[in-house]
Amino acid sequence: MIPGRPPRRSARNRADLAEIGAGALPALVGGVSSRAPPSVLVLARPGPESDDLFADLSQREDVCLLRVATAAAANVAIGELAVALVIACPQIPPHAIDSVLAQLDALRPGTPVLAIRTRQAQEPAAWGERGVAVLRLPLLAGVLSRAVDVVLGMTGKL
């Protein structure tokens, strides 16, 4: 360790943080100002389905959208950033969401979670006890963005 420098991250942590994306780097490097928009952590694998699902939300300037592909990367982000909301895509298995819920309970209790699920998908009973909100597919245009407004207590104005 070099005096005056922060400790180095392990290779695994660096790889997980790399998955968070370049949009989060200013927050990681320079800190977050008191006027920074709330961070919404999206747990979604890359692909056209999830791109379409988050199209409206990704255009917003009043939220900082952080997208990760794995529960491990989401858990690192939760430890490193002030996450205001977590959204899980329908392709994410329940056990991965449970892992994220455990990390939230340990580090950021009370952080809301929206799980987007297919119409017929079953959810663990613990999600209801934890207060996980479930949105069912298909979602009408703008519903996810409005749900974010409601959960974060925002007006929804751009």
Disulfide bonds with the S-S distance in Angstrom:
none
